């Protein structure tokens, strides 16, 4: 069967899906093992997340990977992503990062266990729990898989919970898929011929209207959130304005990782303006800006269960580089 060391690896599962004439019916599933408990296992498959009760598993084994990124590549991308989403309160535990931002987003309020914590693993997790207790926050750890699989096994033994899997996706620039936007001239990188006559402007600071949309999506906007959003040397905020001046779309782009990585985040289209290609137009504007700074690849982070977003990004040429789980300490 499977062990915690298999989390983050590709596996094949033969499961029992029914009984016919007294004989079991089987179905095979192939995907990345993102969660393993005493009762269930969860796979990231090409069709989405698949949660299988252990009682239905007939056989399961690890299979050779297709083309997995090296540990160094995962570390480099995680560092670039941390630069793009900087928590205002930070500390180090050896190579591990400890981050807090008044509870705004899991990324900015969790430890990043990459590298050597300069102490045995159980002692490192103890130190993480103490640090977050001292800052009045619940302890959380982001575990990139399979790189941090040993950390995940330690957290399992301690009864830590887990949030839904997040995909870290990448694409080469320029994006291979066409967009519906026609980039126009302008110092802000405006997209002048977007669907529905929407004008997309890129500026160095978010407007209050932009922040209101972001606050609604993320459940409030503490002061620390403004630091997370703006404390990056190279950052642009996309504002999509309808012909009447109403803000109908937002997005955020950063260039980090020694200028190599364009990070895309908070791509949002308000409900009345959806299904018009505006998300693609926002991404096109940010990609154009990142390209002028020399970025050669783009990355984003999306929950695996957000199928609409995953489908859009797939059409634009994004593929999953690795996944991570946000682990939460028990109360």
ZIZIDA-V200620 format. One record per pair of residues at least 12 apart in sequence whose C-alpha atoms are under 10 Angstrom apart, sorted by the first residue. I is the first residue (numbers start at 1). J is the second residue. If there is no record, write none. Layout:
i:I j:J
i:I j:J
This chain:
i:1 j:13
i:1 j:57
i:1 j:58
i:1 j:59
i:1 j:60
i:1 j:61
i:1 j:62
i:2 j:33
i:2 j:36
i:2 j:41
i:2 j:59
i:2 j:60
i:2 j:61
i:2 j:62
i:3 j:36
i:3 j:37
i:3 j:61
i:3 j:62
i:3 j:153
i:4 j:33
i:4 j:34
i:4 j:35
i:4 j:36
i:4 j:37
i:4 j:149
i:4 j:150
i:4 j:151
i:4 j:152
i:4 j:153
i:4 j:154
i:4 j:156
i:5 j:36
i:5 j:146
i:5 j:148
i:5 j:149
i:5 j:150
i:5 j:151
i:5 j:152
i:5 j:153
i:6 j:32
i:6 j:33
i:6 j:34
i:6 j:35
i:6 j:36
i:6 j:61
i:6 j:62
i:6 j:145
i:6 j:146
i:6 j:149
i:6 j:150
i:7 j:32
i:7 j:33
i:7 j:34
i:7 j:35
i:7 j:36
i:7 j:41
i:7 j:42
i:7 j:43
i:7 j:62
i:7 j:145
i:7 j:146
i:7 j:147
i:7 j:148
i:7 j:149
i:7 j:150
i:7 j:152
i:7 j:153
i:8 j:31
i:8 j:32
i:8 j:33
i:8 j:34
i:8 j:35
i:8 j:43
i:8 j:44
i:8 j:143
i:8 j:144
i:8 j:145
i:8 j:146
i:8 j:147
i:8 j:148
i:8 j:149
i:8 j:322
i:8 j:323
i:8 j:324
i:8 j:325
i:9 j:31
i:9 j:32
i:9 j:33
i:9 j:34
i:9 j:43
i:9 j:61
i:9 j:62
i:9 j:63
i:9 j:64
i:9 j:65
i:9 j:68
i:9 j:145
i:9 j:146
i:9 j:147
i:9 j:149
i:10 j:30
i:10 j:31
i:10 j:32
i:10 j:33
i:10 j:34
i:10 j:43
i:10 j:44
i:10 j:45
i:10 j:61
i:10 j:62
i:10 j:63
i:10 j:64
i:10 j:65
i:10 j:66
i:10 j:68
i:10 j:146
i:11 j:29
i:11 j:30
i:11 j:31
i:11 j:32
i:11 j:33
i:11 j:43
i:11 j:44
i:11 j:60
i:11 j:61
i:11 j:62
i:11 j:63
i:11 j:64
i:11 j:65
i:12 j:28
i:12 j:29
i:12 j:30
i:12 j:31
i:12 j:32
i:12 j:33
i:12 j:43
i:12 j:59
i:12 j:60
i:12 j:61
i:12 j:62
i:12 j:63
i:13 j:26
i:13 j:27
i:13 j:28
i:13 j:29
i:13 j:30
i:13 j:31
i:13 j:33
i:13 j:41
i:13 j:43
i:13 j:52
i:13 j:56
i:13 j:57
i:13 j:58
i:13 j:59
i:13 j:60
i:13 j:61
i:13 j:62
i:14 j:26
i:14 j:27
i:14 j:28
i:14 j:29
i:14 j:30
i:14 j:56
i:14 j:57
i:14 j:58
i:14 j:59
i:14 j:60
i:14 j:61
i:15 j:27
i:15 j:28
i:15 j:29
i:15 j:52
i:15 j:53
i:15 j:54
i:15 j:55
i:15 j:56
i:15 j:57
i:15 j:58
i:15 j:59
i:15 j:60
i:16 j:28
i:16 j:52
i:16 j:53
i:16 j:55
i:16 j:56
i:16 j:57
i:16 j:58
i:16 j:59
i:17 j:56
i:17 j:57
i:18 j:56
i:24 j:58
i:26 j:56
i:26 j:57
i:26 j:58
i:27 j:57
i:27 j:58
i:28 j:57
i:28 j:58
i:28 j:59
i:28 j:60
i:29 j:43
i:29 j:44
i:29 j:45
i:29 j:46
i:29 j:50
i:29 j:52
i:29 j:60
i:30 j:43
i:30 j:44
i:30 j:45
i:30 j:46
i:30 j:50
i:30 j:60
i:30 j:62
i:30 j:63
i:31 j:43
i:31 j:44
i:31 j:45
i:31 j:46
i:31 j:47
i:31 j:48
i:31 j:49
i:31 j:50
i:31 j:62
i:31 j:63
i:31 j:65
i:32 j:44
i:32 j:45
i:32 j:46
i:32 j:49
i:32 j:62
i:32 j:63
i:32 j:65
i:32 j:145
i:32 j:146
i:32 j:322
i:32 j:323
i:33 j:45
i:33 j:49
i:33 j:50
i:33 j:62
i:33 j:145
i:33 j:146
i:34 j:49
i:34 j:50
i:34 j:51
i:34 j:145
i:34 j:146
i:34 j:149
i:34 j:164
i:34 j:165
i:34 j:166
i:34 j:323
i:34 j:324
i:34 j:325
i:35 j:51
i:35 j:152
i:35 j:162
i:35 j:164
i:35 j:165
i:35 j:325
i:36 j:51
i:36 j:52
i:36 j:54
i:36 j:153
i:36 j:156
i:37 j:53
i:37 j:54
i:37 j:156
i:38 j:53
i:38 j:54
i:38 j:55
i:39 j:52
i:39 j:53
i:39 j:54
i:39 j:55
i:39 j:56
i:40 j:52
i:40 j:53
i:40 j:54
i:40 j:55
i:40 j:56
i:40 j:57
i:41 j:53
i:41 j:54
i:41 j:57
i:42 j:54
i:42 j:164
i:42 j:165
i:43 j:165
i:44 j:165
i:44 j:167
i:44 j:304
i:44 j:305
i:44 j:323
i:45 j:304
i:47 j:307
i:48 j:304
i:48 j:305
i:48 j:306
i:48 j:307
i:48 j:310
i:49 j:164
i:49 j:165
i:49 j:304
i:49 j:305
i:49 j:307
i:67 j:321
i:68 j:146
i:68 j:320
i:68 j:321
i:68 j:322
i:69 j:321
i:69 j:322
i:70 j:147
i:71 j:114
i:71 j:115
i:71 j:145
i:71 j:146
i:71 j:147
i:71 j:148
i:72 j:114
i:72 j:115
i:72 j:147
i:73 j:321
i:73 j:322
i:74 j:114
i:74 j:144
i:74 j:145
i:74 j:146
i:74 j:147
i:74 j:168
i:74 j:321
i:74 j:322
i:74 j:323
i:75 j:113
i:75 j:114
i:75 j:115
i:75 j:144
i:75 j:147
i:76 j:114
i:76 j:257
i:77 j:168
i:77 j:170
i:77 j:256
i:77 j:257
i:77 j:260
i:77 j:261
i:77 j:299
i:77 j:321
i:77 j:322
i:78 j:112
i:78 j:114
i:78 j:144
i:78 j:168
i:78 j:257
i:79 j:97
i:79 j:112
i:79 j:114
i:79 j:256
i:79 j:257
i:80 j:254
i:80 j:255
i:80 j:256
i:80 j:257
i:80 j:258
i:80 j:259
i:80 j:260
i:80 j:261
i:80 j:262
i:80 j:263
i:80 j:299
i:81 j:107
i:81 j:168
i:81 j:254
i:81 j:255
i:81 j:256
i:81 j:257
i:81 j:261
i:81 j:262
i:81 j:263
i:81 j:264
i:81 j:299
i:81 j:300
i:81 j:301
i:82 j:97
i:82 j:99
i:82 j:107
i:82 j:108
i:82 j:112
i:82 j:228
i:82 j:256
i:82 j:257
i:83 j:228
i:83 j:231
i:83 j:232
i:83 j:233
i:83 j:254
i:83 j:255
i:83 j:256
i:83 j:257
i:83 j:263
i:84 j:228
i:84 j:229
i:84 j:230
i:84 j:231
i:84 j:232
i:84 j:233
i:84 j:234
i:84 j:235
i:84 j:253
i:84 j:254
i:84 j:255
i:84 j:256
i:84 j:257
i:84 j:261
i:84 j:262
i:84 j:263
i:84 j:264
i:84 j:265
i:85 j:105
i:85 j:107
i:85 j:108
i:85 j:225
i:85 j:227
i:85 j:228
i:85 j:229
i:85 j:230
i:85 j:231
i:85 j:232
i:85 j:254
i:85 j:263
i:85 j:265
i:86 j:99
i:86 j:100
i:86 j:101
i:86 j:107
i:86 j:108
i:86 j:224
i:86 j:225
i:86 j:227
i:86 j:228
i:86 j:229
i:86 j:230
i:86 j:231
i:86 j:232
i:87 j:99
i:87 j:100
i:87 j:101
i:87 j:102
i:87 j:104
i:87 j:105
i:87 j:107
i:87 j:108
i:87 j:109
i:87 j:110
i:87 j:224
i:87 j:225
i:87 j:226
i:87 j:227
i:87 j:228
i:87 j:229
i:87 j:231
i:88 j:100
i:88 j:101
i:88 j:102
i:88 j:108
i:88 j:109
i:88 j:223
i:88 j:224
i:88 j:225
i:88 j:226
i:88 j:227
i:88 j:228
i:88 j:231
i:89 j:101
i:89 j:102
i:89 j:108
i:89 j:109
i:89 j:135
i:89 j:224
i:90 j:108
i:90 j:109
i:90 j:111
i:91 j:111
i:91 j:131
i:92 j:111
i:92 j:112
i:92 j:117
i:92 j:128
i:93 j:111
i:93 j:112
i:93 j:113
i:93 j:115
i:93 j:116
i:93 j:117
i:93 j:118
i:93 j:119
i:93 j:124
i:93 j:125
i:93 j:127
i:93 j:128
i:93 j:131
i:94 j:113
i:94 j:114
i:94 j:115
i:94 j:116
i:94 j:117
i:94 j:118
i:94 j:119
i:94 j:124
i:95 j:112
i:95 j:113
i:95 j:114
i:95 j:115
i:95 j:116
i:95 j:117
i:95 j:118
i:96 j:111
i:96 j:112
i:96 j:113
i:96 j:114
i:96 j:115
i:96 j:116
i:96 j:117
i:96 j:118
i:96 j:124
i:96 j:128
i:97 j:110
i:97 j:111
i:97 j:112
i:97 j:113
i:97 j:114
i:97 j:115
i:97 j:117
i:97 j:128
i:97 j:141
i:98 j:110
i:98 j:111
i:98 j:112
i:98 j:113
i:98 j:128
i:98 j:131
i:98 j:132
i:98 j:139
i:98 j:140
i:98 j:141
i:99 j:111
i:99 j:112
i:99 j:131
i:99 j:132
i:99 j:140
i:99 j:141
i:100 j:131
i:100 j:132
i:100 j:135
i:100 j:136
i:100 j:137
i:100 j:138
i:100 j:139
i:100 j:140
i:100 j:224
i:101 j:137
i:101 j:222
i:101 j:223
i:101 j:224
i:101 j:225
i:101 j:226
i:101 j:227
i:101 j:228
i:102 j:135
i:102 j:136
i:102 j:137
i:102 j:221
i:102 j:222
i:102 j:223
i:102 j:224
i:102 j:225
i:103 j:136
i:103 j:137
i:103 j:138
i:103 j:221
i:103 j:222
i:103 j:224
i:103 j:225
i:104 j:215
i:104 j:218
i:104 j:219
i:104 j:220
i:104 j:221
i:104 j:222
i:104 j:223
i:104 j:224
i:104 j:225
i:104 j:228
i:105 j:218
i:105 j:219
i:105 j:225
i:105 j:228
i:106 j:140
i:106 j:141
i:106 j:142
i:106 j:163
i:106 j:326
i:106 j:327
i:106 j:328
i:107 j:140
i:107 j:141
i:107 j:142
i:107 j:301
i:107 j:326
i:108 j:142
i:108 j:224
i:108 j:225
i:108 j:228
i:109 j:132
i:109 j:137
i:109 j:138
i:109 j:139
i:109 j:140
i:109 j:141
i:109 j:142
i:110 j:128
i:110 j:132
i:110 j:137
i:110 j:138
i:110 j:139
i:110 j:140
i:110 j:141
i:110 j:142
i:110 j:143
i:110 j:326
i:110 j:327
i:110 j:328
i:111 j:125
i:111 j:128
i:111 j:129
i:111 j:131
i:111 j:132
i:111 j:139
i:111 j:140
i:111 j:141
i:111 j:142
i:111 j:143
i:111 j:326
i:111 j:327
i:112 j:140
i:112 j:141
i:112 j:142
i:112 j:143
i:112 j:144
i:112 j:148
i:112 j:326
i:113 j:125
i:113 j:128
i:113 j:141
i:113 j:142
i:113 j:143
i:113 j:144
i:113 j:147
i:113 j:148
i:113 j:151
i:114 j:142
i:114 j:143
i:114 j:144
i:114 j:147
i:114 j:148
i:114 j:151
i:115 j:147
i:115 j:148
i:121 j:150
i:121 j:151
i:121 j:154
i:122 j:151
i:122 j:154
i:122 j:155
i:122 j:158
i:124 j:151
i:125 j:139
i:125 j:141
i:125 j:151
i:125 j:154
i:125 j:155
i:125 j:158
i:128 j:140
i:128 j:141
i:129 j:141
i:129 j:329
i:138 j:328
i:138 j:329
i:138 j:330
i:138 j:331
i:139 j:160
i:139 j:327
i:139 j:328
i:139 j:329
i:139 j:330
i:139 j:331
i:140 j:160
i:140 j:161
i:140 j:162
i:140 j:326
i:140 j:327
i:140 j:328
i:140 j:329
i:140 j:330
i:141 j:155
i:141 j:160
i:141 j:162
i:141 j:324
i:141 j:325
i:141 j:326
i:141 j:327
i:141 j:328
i:141 j:329
i:142 j:162
i:142 j:163
i:142 j:166
i:142 j:324
i:142 j:325
i:142 j:326
i:142 j:327
i:142 j:328
i:143 j:323
i:143 j:324
i:143 j:325
i:143 j:326
i:143 j:327
i:144 j:166
i:144 j:167
i:144 j:168
i:144 j:322
i:144 j:323
i:144 j:324
i:144 j:325
i:144 j:326
i:145 j:322
i:145 j:323
i:145 j:324
i:145 j:325
i:146 j:322
i:146 j:323
i:146 j:324
i:147 j:322
i:147 j:323
i:147 j:324
i:148 j:324
i:148 j:325
i:149 j:324
i:152 j:325
i:152 j:326
i:152 j:327
i:155 j:327
i:155 j:328
i:155 j:329
i:155 j:330
i:156 j:327
i:156 j:329
i:158 j:329
i:158 j:330
i:159 j:327
i:159 j:328
i:159 j:329
i:159 j:330
i:159 j:331
i:160 j:326
i:160 j:327
i:160 j:328
i:160 j:329
i:160 j:330
i:160 j:331
i:161 j:325
i:161 j:326
i:161 j:327
i:161 j:328
i:161 j:329
i:161 j:330
i:161 j:331
i:162 j:325
i:162 j:326
i:162 j:327
i:162 j:328
i:162 j:329
i:163 j:303
i:163 j:324
i:163 j:325
i:163 j:326
i:163 j:327
i:163 j:328
i:164 j:303
i:164 j:304
i:164 j:305
i:164 j:324
i:164 j:325
i:164 j:326
i:164 j:327
i:165 j:302
i:165 j:303
i:165 j:304
i:165 j:305
i:165 j:323
i:165 j:324
i:165 j:325
i:165 j:326
i:166 j:301
i:166 j:302
i:166 j:303
i:166 j:304
i:166 j:305
i:166 j:306
i:166 j:320
i:166 j:322
i:166 j:323
i:166 j:324
i:166 j:325
i:166 j:326
i:167 j:300
i:167 j:301
i:167 j:302
i:167 j:303
i:167 j:304
i:167 j:305
i:167 j:310
i:167 j:319
i:167 j:320
i:167 j:321
i:167 j:322
i:167 j:323
i:167 j:324
i:167 j:325
i:168 j:299
i:168 j:300
i:168 j:301
i:168 j:302
i:168 j:303
i:168 j:304
i:168 j:318
i:168 j:319
i:168 j:320
i:168 j:321
i:168 j:322
i:168 j:323
i:168 j:324
i:169 j:298
i:169 j:299
i:169 j:300
i:169 j:301
i:169 j:302
i:169 j:310
i:169 j:313
i:169 j:314
i:169 j:317
i:169 j:318
i:169 j:319
i:169 j:320
i:169 j:321
i:169 j:322
i:169 j:323
i:170 j:261
i:170 j:262
i:170 j:263
i:170 j:297
i:170 j:298
i:170 j:299
i:170 j:300
i:170 j:301
i:170 j:313
i:170 j:314
i:170 j:317
i:170 j:318
i:170 j:319
i:170 j:320
i:170 j:321
i:170 j:322
i:171 j:261
i:171 j:262
i:171 j:296
i:171 j:297
i:171 j:298
i:171 j:299
i:171 j:300
i:171 j:313
i:171 j:314
i:171 j:316
i:171 j:317
i:171 j:318
i:171 j:319
i:171 j:320
i:171 j:321
i:172 j:261
i:172 j:262
i:172 j:295
i:172 j:296
i:172 j:297
i:172 j:298
i:172 j:299
i:172 j:317
i:172 j:318
i:172 j:319
i:173 j:261
i:173 j:262
i:173 j:287
i:173 j:288
i:173 j:290
i:173 j:291
i:173 j:294
i:173 j:295
i:173 j:296
i:173 j:297
i:173 j:298
i:173 j:317
i:174 j:284
i:174 j:287
i:174 j:288
i:174 j:290
i:174 j:291
i:174 j:295
i:174 j:296
i:174 j:297
i:174 j:298
i:174 j:317
i:175 j:283
i:175 j:284
i:175 j:287
i:175 j:288
i:175 j:297
i:175 j:298
i:175 j:315
i:175 j:316
i:175 j:317
i:175 j:318
i:176 j:315
i:176 j:316
i:176 j:317
i:176 j:318
i:177 j:280
i:177 j:313
i:177 j:314
i:177 j:315
i:177 j:316
i:177 j:317
i:177 j:318
i:178 j:280
i:178 j:284
i:178 j:315
i:178 j:316
i:178 j:317
i:179 j:194
i:179 j:277
i:179 j:278
i:179 j:279
i:179 j:280
i:179 j:281
i:179 j:282
i:179 j:283
i:179 j:284
i:179 j:315
i:179 j:316
i:180 j:193
i:180 j:194
i:180 j:195
i:180 j:276
i:180 j:277
i:180 j:278
i:180 j:279
i:180 j:280
i:180 j:281
i:180 j:282
i:180 j:284
i:181 j:193
i:181 j:194
i:181 j:195
i:181 j:198
i:181 j:199
i:181 j:200
i:181 j:277
i:181 j:278
i:181 j:279
i:181 j:280
i:181 j:281
i:181 j:282
i:181 j:283
i:181 j:284
i:181 j:285
i:182 j:194
i:182 j:195
i:182 j:281
i:182 j:284
i:182 j:285
i:183 j:200
i:183 j:281
i:183 j:284
i:183 j:285
i:183 j:288
i:184 j:199
i:184 j:200
i:184 j:285
i:186 j:201
i:186 j:202
i:187 j:201
i:187 j:202
i:187 j:203
i:188 j:200
i:188 j:201
i:188 j:202
i:188 j:203
i:188 j:204
i:188 j:236
i:188 j:237
i:188 j:238
i:188 j:285
i:188 j:289
i:189 j:201
i:189 j:202
i:189 j:203
i:189 j:236
i:189 j:238
i:189 j:285
i:189 j:286
i:189 j:288
i:189 j:289
i:190 j:202
i:190 j:203
i:190 j:238
i:190 j:239
i:190 j:240
i:190 j:282
i:190 j:285
i:190 j:286
i:190 j:288
i:190 j:289
i:191 j:238
i:191 j:240
i:191 j:281
i:191 j:282
i:191 j:284
i:191 j:285
i:191 j:286
i:191 j:288
i:192 j:281
i:193 j:281
i:194 j:240
i:194 j:241
i:194 j:242
i:194 j:276
i:194 j:277
i:194 j:278
i:194 j:280
i:194 j:281
i:194 j:282
i:195 j:242
i:195 j:273
i:195 j:275
i:195 j:276
i:195 j:277
i:195 j:278
i:195 j:280
i:195 j:281
i:196 j:242
i:196 j:243
i:196 j:273
i:196 j:276
i:196 j:277
i:196 j:278
i:197 j:240
i:197 j:241
i:197 j:242
i:197 j:243
i:197 j:244
i:198 j:239
i:198 j:240
i:198 j:241
i:198 j:242
i:198 j:243
i:198 j:244
i:198 j:245
i:198 j:246
i:198 j:247
i:198 j:248
i:198 j:249
i:198 j:273
i:198 j:278
i:198 j:281
i:199 j:238
i:199 j:239
i:199 j:240
i:199 j:241
i:199 j:242
i:199 j:243
i:199 j:245
i:199 j:247
i:199 j:248
i:199 j:249
i:199 j:278
i:199 j:281
i:199 j:282
i:200 j:237
i:200 j:238
i:200 j:239
i:200 j:240
i:200 j:241
i:200 j:242
i:200 j:247
i:200 j:248
i:200 j:249
i:200 j:250
i:200 j:251
i:200 j:278
i:200 j:281
i:200 j:282
i:200 j:284
i:200 j:285
i:200 j:286
i:201 j:236
i:201 j:237
i:201 j:238
i:201 j:239
i:201 j:240
i:201 j:241
i:201 j:250
i:201 j:282
i:201 j:285
i:201 j:286
i:202 j:235
i:202 j:236
i:202 j:237
i:202 j:238
i:202 j:239
i:202 j:240
i:202 j:250
i:202 j:251
i:202 j:252
i:202 j:253
i:202 j:282
i:202 j:285
i:202 j:286
i:202 j:289
i:203 j:235
i:203 j:236
i:203 j:237
i:203 j:238
i:203 j:239
i:203 j:252
i:204 j:230
i:204 j:233
i:204 j:234
i:204 j:235
i:204 j:236
i:204 j:237
i:204 j:238
i:204 j:252
i:205 j:226
i:205 j:229
i:205 j:230
i:205 j:235
i:205 j:236
i:205 j:237
i:205 j:238
i:205 j:252
i:206 j:226
i:206 j:229
i:206 j:230
i:206 j:236
i:206 j:237
i:206 j:238
i:206 j:239
i:206 j:250
i:206 j:251
i:206 j:252
i:207 j:237
i:207 j:238
i:207 j:239
i:207 j:247
i:209 j:239
i:209 j:246
i:209 j:247
i:209 j:248
i:209 j:250
i:210 j:237
i:210 j:238
i:210 j:239
i:210 j:240
i:210 j:247
i:210 j:248
i:210 j:249
i:210 j:250
i:210 j:251
i:211 j:225
i:211 j:226
i:211 j:229
i:211 j:250
i:213 j:247
i:213 j:248
i:213 j:249
i:213 j:250
i:213 j:266
i:213 j:268
i:213 j:269
i:213 j:270
i:214 j:250
i:214 j:251
i:214 j:266
i:214 j:267
i:214 j:268
i:217 j:266
i:217 j:268
i:218 j:266
i:229 j:252
i:229 j:253
i:229 j:254
i:229 j:265
i:229 j:266
i:230 j:252
i:230 j:254
i:232 j:254
i:232 j:255
i:232 j:256
i:233 j:254
i:233 j:255
i:233 j:256
i:234 j:253
i:234 j:254
i:234 j:255
i:234 j:256
i:234 j:259
i:234 j:262
i:234 j:290
i:234 j:293
i:235 j:252
i:235 j:253
i:235 j:254
i:235 j:255
i:235 j:256
i:235 j:262
i:235 j:263
i:235 j:286
i:235 j:289
i:235 j:290
i:236 j:251
i:236 j:252
i:236 j:253
i:236 j:254
i:236 j:255
i:236 j:285
i:236 j:286
i:236 j:289
i:236 j:290
i:237 j:250
i:237 j:251
i:237 j:252
i:237 j:253
i:237 j:254
i:237 j:265
i:237 j:266
i:237 j:282
i:237 j:286
i:238 j:250
i:238 j:251
i:238 j:252
i:238 j:253
i:238 j:266
i:238 j:267
i:238 j:268
i:238 j:281
i:238 j:282
i:238 j:283
i:238 j:285
i:238 j:286
i:239 j:251
i:239 j:252
i:239 j:282
i:240 j:268
i:240 j:269
i:240 j:278
i:240 j:279
i:240 j:281
i:240 j:282
i:242 j:273
i:247 j:269
i:247 j:270
i:247 j:273
i:248 j:268
i:248 j:269
i:248 j:270
i:248 j:271
i:248 j:272
i:248 j:273
i:248 j:274
i:248 j:278
i:249 j:266
i:249 j:267
i:249 j:268
i:249 j:269
i:249 j:270
i:249 j:271
i:249 j:273
i:249 j:274
i:249 j:278
i:249 j:279
i:249 j:281
i:249 j:282
i:250 j:265
i:250 j:266
i:250 j:267
i:250 j:268
i:250 j:269
i:250 j:270
i:250 j:278
i:250 j:279
i:250 j:282
i:250 j:283
i:251 j:264
i:251 j:265
i:251 j:266
i:251 j:267
i:251 j:268
i:251 j:269
i:251 j:279
i:251 j:282
i:251 j:283
i:251 j:285
i:251 j:286
i:252 j:264
i:252 j:265
i:252 j:266
i:252 j:267
i:252 j:268
i:252 j:282
i:252 j:283
i:252 j:286
i:253 j:265
i:253 j:266
i:253 j:267
i:253 j:282
i:253 j:283
i:253 j:285
i:253 j:286
i:253 j:287
i:253 j:289
i:253 j:290
i:253 j:298
i:253 j:299
i:253 j:300
i:254 j:286
i:254 j:289
i:254 j:290
i:254 j:295
i:254 j:298
i:254 j:299
i:255 j:289
i:255 j:290
i:255 j:291
i:255 j:293
i:255 j:294
i:255 j:295
i:255 j:297
i:255 j:298
i:256 j:295
i:257 j:295
i:258 j:294
i:258 j:295
i:259 j:290
i:259 j:293
i:259 j:294
i:259 j:295
i:259 j:296
i:259 j:297
i:260 j:290
i:260 j:291
i:260 j:293
i:260 j:294
i:260 j:295
i:260 j:296
i:260 j:297
i:260 j:298
i:261 j:290
i:261 j:291
i:261 j:293
i:261 j:294
i:261 j:295
i:261 j:296
i:261 j:297
i:261 j:298
i:261 j:299
i:262 j:286
i:262 j:287
i:262 j:289
i:262 j:290
i:262 j:291
i:262 j:293
i:262 j:294
i:262 j:295
i:262 j:296
i:262 j:297
i:262 j:298
i:262 j:299
i:262 j:300
i:263 j:286
i:263 j:287
i:263 j:290
i:263 j:295
i:263 j:297
i:263 j:298
i:263 j:299
i:263 j:300
i:263 j:301
i:264 j:282
i:264 j:283
i:264 j:286
i:264 j:287
i:264 j:298
i:264 j:299
i:264 j:300
i:264 j:301
i:265 j:283
i:265 j:299
i:265 j:300
i:265 j:301
i:265 j:302
i:266 j:300
i:266 j:301
i:267 j:279
i:267 j:280
i:267 j:282
i:267 j:283
i:267 j:309
i:268 j:282
i:269 j:282
i:279 j:309
i:279 j:312
i:280 j:312
i:280 j:313
i:280 j:316
i:283 j:313
i:283 j:316
i:286 j:298
i:298 j:318
i:299 j:318
i:299 j:319
i:299 j:320
i:299 j:321
i:300 j:313
i:300 j:318
i:300 j:320
i:301 j:320
i:301 j:322
i:301 j:323
i:301 j:324
i:302 j:320
i:302 j:323
i:303 j:323
i:303 j:324
i:303 j:325
i:304 j:323
